[in-house]
Amino acid sequence: MKTIFKKIIAYILQIESRLVLFRYKPKIIAITGSVGKTSTKDAVYAVLSKVSHVRKANKNYNSEIGLPLTILGIPNGWNNPFIWLLNVLKGLWLFINPFKSSQYPKWLVLEVGVGHPGDMRRTASWLKTDVVIITAIGETPAHIEFFTSRKHLIEEKSKLIKTLKKPARNASSIADAGGGGFLILNADDEDVSKMKNLSKSRIITYGFKEGADILGSGVDILYATTSEPTGIIFRVDSDGKSLPVIIEGVFGRNHVYASMAALALSSVLKLNMLEAIDALKNYDVPSGRMRLLKGINDSMIIDDTYNSSPFACESALETLREVKFGERKIAVLGDMLELGKHTVEAHKNIGRMAKEKCDALVVVGPRAKAIKEGALETGMNEASFFEFLDSSQAGEFMKTFIQKGDLVLVKGSQGMRMERVVEAILFDKENKNKLLVRQDDEWLKKK
């Protein structure tokens, strides 16, 4: 009964969303990929919000029902029928209210995910976009479980390109009359780069591969005078200019790529590149995405607990190795979910690379046992391993295991609730609701 009710509500909200988009005609930026969607969304919002009225998808509102929630500006009703019915009334009022025209955002930044075959096709049937950004896929993408192959998943995601409005002739910017239809692609991901053959829209690329329109180079860790790591620094080359980009409070190439995607959009919009770079310096990076936090016993935490996939986990481990801090580097890794037949081998591969990246390895969950197996194959000392069934147990262990100056990476899929490990060793527990992911009441009620 709940499923039928939610399907009916989702259908009604989608109709209301179409009516609202028809009435207010905002410019729409849609972002998809298997890695870095949310970071890219937030980087794009940081740049665009400096020059216009923008709304971005809240949290992970990237599903068939999440998109209408963003378009209509209403909250998730979870399992409360009253809130859902109230949402329907709010959506209707937004369409008929004559006083809302000046208040509705000029831009919508949407995150579009797929979990099953047909998800993107249904989205593409009603959503029309001005810009599509495709981030990266990775060798074993997240959410591949319900697809017959990696190629099948890539084809599904690429269908978002069909939502692009037809570009105006000779349009060099969205600011041009009718100048929609811009496709922004990650040049470093071969499968994403090939998608340029699927569109006649103007294409802007970003990445480290020579020939990218927004070309990155020289990524490095940024350190304070106290030798504590504080963020990342890199350079971008665009239109004959070479400019430094600093992002504080985070690590990882995912934020570098997200920033380059935002700068590619700035190029499309003819924005001031220096102002766009400045907007990225300390923008509101979402919780649980390679955020740098202070831990107990003068330790440092790389909090990457929002979600996990093989590609993202490999990148996080590489960052753990690169950061120069303390005597010990500890990786706390939970299960990577929704990998289907790739589950065992993907976890083993993470273990195989862990030997060179950390001094101690804590694995959490039944699937993560394969991480240990992979690490043992490479000769990692068994005394360096610690296994736990769930994140609460791992958190309790870490309270006593962590030492002064340790650098700790914590990562796992959403369902593993690895933020509980970070909470256990977080120094600033008073502000945990602001620092950690999944701290709203509905998530805290879940076991």
Secondary structure as UniProt FT lines:
FT   HELIX           2..24
FT   STRAND          27..32
FT   HELIX           37..48
FT   TURN            49..51
FT   STRAND          54..56
FT   TURN            59..60
FT   TURN            64..65
FT   HELIX           66..72
FT   TURN            78..79
FT   HELIX           81..96
FT   TURN            98..99
FT   TURN            101..103
FT   STRAND          107..111
FT   TURN            117..118
FT   HELIX           119..124
FT   TURN            125..126
FT   STRAND          131..134
FT   TURN            142..143
FT   TURN            145..146
FT   HELIX           150..158
FT   HELIX           159..163
FT   TURN            169..170
FT   TURN            174..175
FT   TURN            177..178
FT   STRAND          182..186
FT   TURN            187..188
FT   HELIX           190..193
FT   HELIX           194..198
FT   STRAND          202..207
FT   TURN            210..211
FT   STRAND          214..223
FT   TURN            225..226
FT   STRAND          229..238
FT   TURN            239..240
FT   STRAND          241..248
FT   HELIX           253..269
FT   HELIX           273..280
FT   TURN            281..282
FT   TURN            287..288
FT   STRAND          291..295
FT   HELIX           296..298
FT   STRAND          300..304
FT   HELIX           310..322
FT   STRAND          329..334
FT   HELIX           340..342
FT   HELIX           343..354
FT   TURN            355..357
FT   STRAND          360..364
FT   TURN            367..368
FT   HELIX           369..377
FT   TURN            378..379
FT   HELIX           382..384
FT   STRAND          385..388
FT   HELIX           391..401
FT   TURN            404..405
FT   STRAND          407..411
FT   HELIX           414..416
FT   HELIX           419..425
FT   HELIX           429..431
FT   HELIX           432..435
FT   HELIX           441..445
//
